[in-house]
Amino acid sequence: MPRQDLARAPCAAPLAAEGTAPRRLVLIAGSLAIAGLVGAALFHVLRRDGFTFLEGVTLALSVLLSGWVGFGFMSASAGFVALLTGLRTAAATAETPIRARTAVLLPTYNEDPGLILAAVQAIAEDVGRLGLADRYDFFILSDTRDEAVARAEAAGLLRLRLRLRDGPQVFYRRRAANTDKKAGNIGEWVETHGAGYDFMLVLDADSLMAGETIAALTRTMQADPRLGLLQTAPTVINAETPFARLQQFASRLYGPVFAHGQAWWSGSEGNYWGHNALVRVAAFAESAGLPHLAGPRPFGGHIMSHDFIEAALLRRRGWAVRTLADLPGSYEETPPTLLDTAARDRRWCQGNLQHARLVTAAGLHWVSRLHLACGIFAYLAPAVWLTLMVCGAIIWPAQRLAPGTVEFGEVAAIFVFSLALLAAPKAMALILAMSSPAQRRGFGGAGPLALGFLVECAASMLTTPVMMLMQAAAVAEVLLGRDSGWTPQRREGAPLSRRDAWRAHRGHVVLGLAGGLGAFLVSKYFLMWASPVFLSLTLSALLSLHTSRAGAKGAAGGSRLFRTPEDAEPPPVLARSLALRRAYADDAAARRQVEALMRERVPTYEFKHGRMASHDAPVTSRDEVTSRDELVDPGLGQRAVAATQERPQVGHPPRRHVQVEHQAPAVLAFDGIGDWIEGLAEA
C-alpha cells in the first residue's frame, strides 16, 4: 500500500451527481438559522449597557454551540422524515448471485479469545447456512502481546477449524510487532493477502454480523463498481451493567434517527467508523496507505483515528463511501461503565484532535472535511461549553435581569429553545418507535418504552455533564502533550469499589459542591440554569459506583425496562454467539488441565549418527529437539482428553514408555495438540 501524499491531490474520476446538494443546503442553512436566532436574542440582552469583551466572548461561544446543536437537530430531523416517509437506501436484492470473494477480518489485541472465537464461529456458521462458505474466508489478525493469550488464540483456532470442517476457512496470523496498531494490522493483511480477495469485511473484537447482512453488503458493493466502502449502523448488544443497559437502550432507540439523517445528507461522501463495514480491497490498497505525521505524539506519529481519514482518502480517489443505515443484523458492544467509556473517549479524543493536521489535506472533498471538523469539534465542544459556563457566571450579575422584563423573557426563551433542540431528536425517535407495533413489542410494550425513555432522559441529564467535563480534561491533556497510549478495551463489567469511585470522581464532587454554592451566590436564576451540571458532578461518584454493577440485565429484562428488540427476540447469530461464549467459559478448567499436560515432560526420541537416544522434554518445546528425525508419543493426546473428561483436577499421569512410530518433523508441534483439540471439538 503506497503511503499517500497529503500535500498533493491525486487524479480521480468524478462520481455521478446524486442530488444531495439541496439536502446539504437545507442542513447548513437550518443550522445557521438556529445559531443566528440564538445570537440575535442574546445580543439584544447583552447590548443594553454597552458590550464588554467577556460579553462578546459569551455571545460568540453561544452562537457556536447553538450552531452545533442545531446541526445535530437538523440531521436528526432529516433522519426522522426519511424513516417516517420510507425514504431508504436500497440494498441489492437477495436474488443477485455472489461472485466476489470476501475476507472477514477480525483484528484483536490482548482480547479474550473466547470472545473472538465465538464471534467467528457464529458468523461462519451463519454464512455457511446460506450456502456461501466458498465465498468467504475468515482471518483472525492478532496483535496480541500477552503470550498466554496468544497460545489460547492459536489453540482455539485449531479447535475452531475442526468445528468448521464444512464451513468457511479460518486463518490466523500474529504479527511480530504491532506497528501502527490496528491500521497497520489491516494494512499488512492487504499487502500480503489482499490480492486474493475482492472485498474485506472489517469487524472489531466485539462485533457480530448476521449472514444475511454480510450477503446484502456484498451484493450491494458488487453491483456498484465505484463503491469503495459501505458502512452499516451497528446495534449495541450484550449490555449487562446499568450504565451499559442505558447506553444500549439509547443507541437502539435514537441511533436509527441519527444514522439515517447522516446517510441522507452524506450520500457518496459518507464516513467510516472503523468496523462493521465492507471495503473494496483494491480501492483501499491504492487510496488508504496512511503516512506518519511529523513530530512527537500526541499530534505526530501514526494516525490513531484512522477510519475517518481512510474514508476521506477513498473519496479523494473517486470512490464512493456510503452508509447503509437501514440494514439490520450488524452488532457491537459498548463499554460497561462510565469510567471505561471515559478511557475509550480519551483515545478517541487524541485521535480526533490529531485530525486538525489533516483537515486541510489536498484533494479532500468538502464533505469529508466536514466529517473531520465535526469529529474534532465533538471533543472541543465540552471545553467550549465549560468556558461559556465560566463567562456566564462572571457577566450574569451585571445584567440585572428582573422577572417580567423583555430581556428576562428572551433569556428564558433561549434556555427553553436550547433544551428543545437537544430533546427533539429523542422525541422523534420515541414517536417512530411508538408508531410501529413491532418496535413497541420489541421494547417491551408502550408502557415500558415510555418509562424507559423518561428514565434514560433523566439519567442522561445526570451523566452527560460529568462525561463532558472528563472530555474537556482529555482535550487539555492532549494539548499539553500527554499521549494516551493504546490499551485493550475492557469488555466485561467489574463493580467499582467505593475507594475507586471516590478516587476517580472526588475532583468532580468538590467542583460540583463549590460550583453550586458559587452559582447560588451569583444568582438564583443562574443556579437554576446550571443546576443539572452541578448536580451531575456532585453525584458522579455515586452514579459511577452503582451503574457499574453487573447483573442488571436479567432484572431489566424481567421487568421489561430498557429491553430492546434484540433482548426480546435474539437473532440466531447473537444467540449462537452467546451460547459459544458460555461453552468457552465452561471449558476453562479443561483448558487449564490440557495446558498443564502439554507442559509435562514425556519421552522424546531423536536419531543421531545412526543411533536412537531417549530423553524427556516438554512436548510443547520444539526448540530442544534439533534432529531431522523426531518421534512423539502418539498416546499423549488421548491421555489429555481422558484427563479432562474424567478428573476434576490436574494430576500427574504415570510415566510410561509406549511403542512409537517414526513421524515427520513437522508433526511434532501439533500431533498431540490435534488429538485433544479434536476430542474437545466433538464434546
PEDAHU-V606550 format. One record per backbone hydrogen bond with DSSP energy under -0.5 kcal/mol. CO is the residue of the C=O (numbers start at 0). NH is the residue of the N-H. E is the energy in kcal/mol with one decimal. If there is no record, write none. Layout:
# PEDAHU-V606550
co | nh | e
CO | NH | E
CO | NH | E
This chain:
# PEDAHU-V606550
co | nh | e
1 | 288 | -0.5
3 | 5 | -0.8
4 | 7 | -0.9
5 | 361 | -2.7
19 | 23 | -2.3
20 | 24 | -2.1
21 | 25 | -2.2
22 | 26 | -2.3
23 | 27 | -2.5
24 | 28 | -2.7
25 | 29 | -2.5
26 | 30 | -1.9
27 | 31 | -2.5
28 | 32 | -2.4
29 | 33 | -2.1
30 | 34 | -2.3
31 | 35 | -2.8
32 | 36 | -2.4
33 | 37 | -2.1
34 | 38 | -2.5
35 | 39 | -2.6
36 | 40 | -2.0
37 | 41 | -2.4
38 | 42 | -2.4
39 | 43 | -1.9
40 | 44 | -1.2
41 | 45 | -2.4
42 | 46 | -1.8
44 | 47 | -0.8
46 | 49 | -1.2
49 | 48 | -0.5
51 | 55 | -2.0
52 | 56 | -2.3
53 | 57 | -2.6
54 | 58 | -2.4
55 | 59 | -2.5
56 | 60 | -2.7
57 | 61 | -2.2
58 | 62 | -2.4
59 | 63 | -2.2
60 | 64 | -2.6
61 | 65 | -2.3
62 | 66 | -2.3
63 | 67 | -1.8
64 | 68 | -2.7
65 | 69 | -2.7
66 | 70 | -2.1
67 | 71 | -1.8
68 | 72 | -2.2
69 | 73 | -2.8
70 | 74 | -2.4
71 | 75 | -2.4
72 | 76 | -2.5
73 | 77 | -2.0
74 | 78 | -1.9
75 | 79 | -2.5
76 | 80 | -2.4
77 | 81 | -2.4
78 | 82 | -2.4
79 | 83 | -2.5
80 | 84 | -2.5
81 | 85 | -0.7
81 | 86 | -2.0
85 | 87 | -1.1
87 | 89 | -0.7
92 | 95 | -1.3
96 | 98 | -0.7
100 | 197 | -2.3
100 | 198 | -1.8
101 | 136 | -2.0
102 | 104 | -0.7
102 | 200 | -2.9
103 | 138 | -2.9
104 | 202 | -2.4
105 | 140 | -1.4
107 | 142 | -3.2
111 | 114 | -1.0
111 | 115 | -1.3
112 | 116 | -3.1
113 | 117 | -2.1
114 | 118 | -1.6
115 | 119 | -2.6
116 | 120 | -2.5
117 | 121 | -2.5
118 | 122 | -2.6
119 | 123 | -2.8
120 | 124 | -2.6
121 | 125 | -1.8
122 | 126 | -2.5
123 | 127 | -2.7
124 | 128 | -2.1
125 | 129 | -0.8
126 | 129 | -0.8
126 | 131 | -1.7
127 | 130 | -1.9
131 | 134 | -1.7
131 | 135 | -0.7
132 | 135 | -0.6
134 | 101 | -2.8
135 | 168 | -0.5
136 | 103 | -3.3
137 | 170 | -3.0
138 | 105 | -2.6
138 | 140 | -0.8
139 | 141 | -0.9
139 | 172 | -2.4
140 | 107 | -2.4
141 | 174 | -2.3
144 | 146 | -0.6
145 | 149 | -2.4
146 | 150 | -2.4
147 | 151 | -1.9
148 | 152 | -2.2
149 | 153 | -2.4
150 | 154 | -2.6
151 | 155 | -2.4
152 | 156 | -1.9
153 | 157 | -1.6
154 | 158 | -1.9
155 | 159 | -2.5
156 | 160 | -2.5
157 | 161 | -1.6
158 | 162 | -1.7
159 | 163 | -1.7
161 | 164 | -1.0
163 | 166 | -1.4
168 | 137 | -3.0
170 | 139 | -3.0
172 | 141 | -2.9
172 | 174 | -0.5
176 | 178 | -1.9
177 | 180 | -1.6
179 | 182 | -0.7
179 | 183 | -1.7
180 | 184 | -2.1
181 | 185 | -2.6
182 | 186 | -2.5
183 | 187 | -2.5
184 | 188 | -1.6
185 | 189 | -2.3
186 | 190 | -2.1
187 | 191 | -2.0
188 | 192 | -3.3
188 | 193 | -1.2
189 | 193 | -0.7
192 | 195 | -1.8
193 | 196 | -1.9
197 | 280 | -2.1
197 | 281 | -0.5
198 | 102 | -2.2
199 | 201 | -0.7
199 | 278 | -2.7
200 | 104 | -2.7
200 | 202 | -0.6
201 | 275 | -1.6
201 | 276 | -1.4
202 | 106 | -0.8
203 | 206 | -1.6
207 | 330 | -2.9
209 | 213 | -2.1
210 | 214 | -2.5
211 | 215 | -2.3
212 | 216 | -2.4
213 | 217 | -2.4
214 | 218 | -2.6
215 | 91 | -0.5
215 | 219 | -2.2
216 | 220 | -2.4
217 | 221 | -2.6
218 | 222 | -1.6
219 | 223 | -0.6
220 | 223 | -0.8
222 | 224 | -0.5
223 | 226 | -1.8
225 | 227 | -0.7
225 | 319 | -3.1
227 | 279 | -2.7
228 | 321 | -2.4
229 | 277 | -2.5
230 | 323 | -3.2
231 | 233 | -0.7
234 | 331 | -2.2
239 | 551 | -0.9
239 | 552 | -0.8
240 | 244 | -2.8
241 | 245 | -2.1
242 | 246 | -2.1
243 | 247 | -2.8
244 | 248 | -2.6
245 | 249 | -2.6
246 | 250 | -2.7
247 | 251 | -2.4
248 | 252 | -2.2
249 | 253 | -3.0
249 | 254 | -0.7
250 | 254 | -1.4
253 | 256 | -0.8
253 | 257 | -1.4
254 | 258 | -2.9
255 | 259 | -2.5
256 | 260 | -1.7
257 | 261 | -2.4
258 | 262 | -2.3
259 | 263 | -2.0
260 | 264 | -1.6
261 | 265 | -2.3
262 | 266 | -1.5
265 | 268 | -2.1
267 | 320 | -2.7
275 | 231 | -1.7
276 | 201 | -2.4
277 | 229 | -2.8
278 | 199 | -2.6
278 | 280 | -0.6
279 | 283 | -2.4
280 | 284 | -2.8
281 | 285 | -1.8
282 | 286 | -1.5
283 | 287 | -2.5
287 | 289 | -0.8
288 | 3 | -2.8
292 | 300 | -2.8
295 | 298 | -0.6
295 | 299 | -1.7
300 | 292 | -2.9
301 | 303 | -0.6
303 | 305 | -2.0
304 | 308 | -0.7
305 | 309 | -2.7
306 | 310 | -2.2
307 | 311 | -2.1
308 | 312 | -2.6
309 | 313 | -2.2
310 | 314 | -2.2
311 | 315 | -1.9
312 | 316 | -1.3
313 | 318 | -2.2
314 | 317 | -1.6
316 | 12 | -0.5
319 | 227 | -2.5
319 | 228 | -1.6
320 | 269 | -3.4
321 | 230 | -3.0
322 | 324 | -1.0
323 | 232 | -0.6
323 | 326 | -1.1
325 | 327 | -0.7
328 | 209 | -2.5
329 | 234 | -2.9
330 | 207 | -1.8
331 | 236 | -2.2
335 | 243 | -0.8
336 | 340 | -2.0
337 | 341 | -2.1
338 | 342 | -2.1
339 | 343 | -2.1
340 | 344 | -2.6
341 | 345 | -1.7
342 | 346 | -1.2
343 | 347 | -2.3
344 | 348 | -3.0
345 | 349 | -1.8
346 | 350 | -2.3
347 | 351 | -2.9
348 | 352 | -2.6
349 | 353 | -1.6
350 | 354 | -0.6
351 | 354 | -0.9
352 | 355 | -1.7
353 | 356 | -1.7
354 | 357 | -1.7
354 | 358 | -1.8
357 | 360 | -2.1
360 | 363 | -1.2
364 | 368 | -2.1
365 | 369 | -1.8
366 | 370 | -2.3
367 | 371 | -2.0
368 | 372 | -2.7
369 | 373 | -2.7
370 | 374 | -2.2
371 | 375 | -2.1
372 | 376 | -2.8
373 | 377 | -1.8
374 | 378 | -0.5
375 | 378 | -1.3
375 | 379 | -1.3
376 | 380 | -2.8
378 | 382 | -0.5
379 | 383 | -2.3
380 | 384 | -3.1
381 | 385 | -2.3
382 | 386 | -2.2
383 | 387 | -2.3
384 | 388 | -2.0
385 | 389 | -1.9
386 | 390 | -2.5
387 | 391 | -2.7
388 | 392 | -2.1
389 | 393 | -1.5
390 | 394 | -2.5
391 | 395 | -2.0
392 | 396 | -0.5
394 | 397 | -0.6
395 | 398 | -1.8
395 | 399 | -0.6
396 | 399 | -0.6
399 | 401 | -0.6
401 | 404 | -1.9
404 | 408 | -2.0
405 | 409 | -2.1
406 | 410 | -2.3
407 | 411 | -2.4
408 | 412 | -2.3
409 | 413 | -2.4
410 | 414 | -2.1
411 | 415 | -2.6
412 | 416 | -2.8
413 | 417 | -2.4
414 | 418 | -2.1
415 | 419 | -2.3
416 | 420 | -2.2
417 | 421 | -1.7
418 | 422 | -2.3
419 | 423 | -2.4
420 | 424 | -0.6
422 | 426 | -2.2
423 | 427 | -2.7
424 | 428 | -2.1
425 | 429 | -2.2
426 | 430 | -2.4
427 | 431 | -2.2
428 | 432 | -2.3
429 | 433 | -2.8
430 | 434 | -1.8
431 | 435 | -0.5
432 | 435 | -1.0
434 | 436 | -0.6
435 | 439 | -2.7
436 | 440 | -2.4
437 | 441 | -2.2
438 | 442 | -1.9
439 | 444 | -3.2
440 | 443 | -1.7
444 | 448 | -2.1
445 | 449 | -2.5
446 | 450 | -2.7
447 | 451 | -2.8
448 | 452 | -2.3
449 | 453 | -2.1
450 | 454 | -2.6
451 | 455 | -2.6
452 | 456 | -2.2
453 | 457 | -2.2
454 | 458 | -2.8
455 | 459 | -2.7
456 | 460 | -2.0
457 | 461 | -1.4
458 | 462 | -2.2
459 | 463 | -2.6
460 | 464 | -0.6
462 | 466 | -2.1
463 | 467 | -2.7
464 | 468 | -2.2
465 | 469 | -2.0
466 | 470 | -2.1
467 | 471 | -2.4
468 | 472 | -2.1
469 | 473 | -1.9
470 | 474 | -2.3
471 | 475 | -2.1
472 | 476 | -2.2
473 | 477 | -2.3
474 | 478 | -2.6
475 | 479 | -1.6
476 | 481 | -2.6
477 | 480 | -1.7
489 | 335 | -0.5
496 | 500 | -2.5
497 | 501 | -2.4
498 | 502 | -2.6
499 | 503 | -2.2
500 | 504 | -1.6
501 | 505 | -1.8
504 | 508 | -2.6
505 | 509 | -2.4
506 | 510 | -2.2
507 | 511 | -2.6
508 | 512 | -2.4
509 | 513 | -2.7
510 | 514 | -2.8
511 | 515 | -2.3
512 | 516 | -2.1
513 | 517 | -2.5
514 | 518 | -2.7
515 | 519 | -2.0
516 | 520 | -1.9
517 | 521 | -1.7
518 | 522 | -2.7
522 | 526 | -2.0
523 | 527 | -1.9
524 | 528 | -2.1
525 | 529 | -2.3
526 | 530 | -1.1
529 | 532 | -0.7
529 | 533 | -1.9
530 | 534 | -2.6
531 | 535 | -2.0
532 | 536 | -2.2
533 | 537 | -2.2
534 | 538 | -2.1
536 | 539 | -0.8
538 | 542 | -2.7
539 | 543 | -2.7
540 | 544 | -2.2
541 | 545 | -2.6
542 | 546 | -1.8
544 | 547 | -0.9
546 | 242 | -2.1
547 | 549 | -0.7
548 | 241 | -0.6
550 | 554 | -0.8
551 | 555 | -3.4
552 | 556 | -3.0
553 | 557 | -2.6
554 | 558 | -2.0
555 | 559 | -0.9
555 | 560 | -0.8
559 | 562 | -0.9
563 | 566 | -1.1
563 | 567 | -2.2
564 | 568 | -2.4
570 | 573 | -0.5
570 | 574 | -2.7
571 | 575 | -2.6
572 | 576 | -1.9
573 | 577 | -2.4
574 | 578 | -2.0
575 | 579 | -2.2
576 | 580 | -2.1
577 | 581 | -2.3
578 | 582 | -2.2
579 | 583 | -2.4
580 | 584 | -2.4
581 | 585 | -2.5
582 | 586 | -1.3
584 | 587 | -1.4
586 | 590 | -2.6
587 | 591 | -2.1
588 | 592 | -2.0
589 | 593 | -2.6
590 | 594 | -2.4
591 | 595 | -2.1
592 | 596 | -2.5
593 | 597 | -2.6
594 | 598 | -0.9
595 | 598 | -0.6
596 | 599 | -1.1
597 | 619 | -0.9
599 | 601 | -0.5
599 | 618 | -0.9
601 | 616 | -1.8
603 | 614 | -2.1
604 | 630 | -1.4
605 | 607 | -0.5
605 | 612 | -2.8
607 | 610 | -1.9
610 | 607 | -3.1
610 | 612 | -0.5
612 | 605 | -1.9
614 | 603 | -2.8
616 | 601 | -1.9
617 | 620 | -1.4
619 | 621 | -0.9
621 | 624 | -1.3
623 | 625 | -0.7
627 | 629 | -0.6
628 | 606 | -1.0
629 | 662 | -1.1
630 | 604 | -0.8
631 | 633 | -0.6
632 | 635 | -1.3
634 | 638 | -2.2
635 | 639 | -2.4
636 | 640 | -2.4
637 | 641 | -2.5
638 | 642 | -2.3
639 | 643 | -2.1
640 | 644 | -1.5
641 | 645 | -2.1
642 | 646 | -2.2
650 | 652 | -0.6
662 | 629 | -0.8
663 | 666 | -1.6
664 | 667 | -1.4
666 | 669 | -0.6
666 | 670 | -2.1
669 | 673 | -2.8
670 | 674 | -1.4
671 | 675 | -1.8
672 | 676 | -2.5
673 | 677 | -2.4
674 | 678 | -1.9
675 | 679 | -2.5
676 | 680 | -2.7
677 | 681 | -1.5
678 | 682 | -0.5
679 | 682 | -0.8
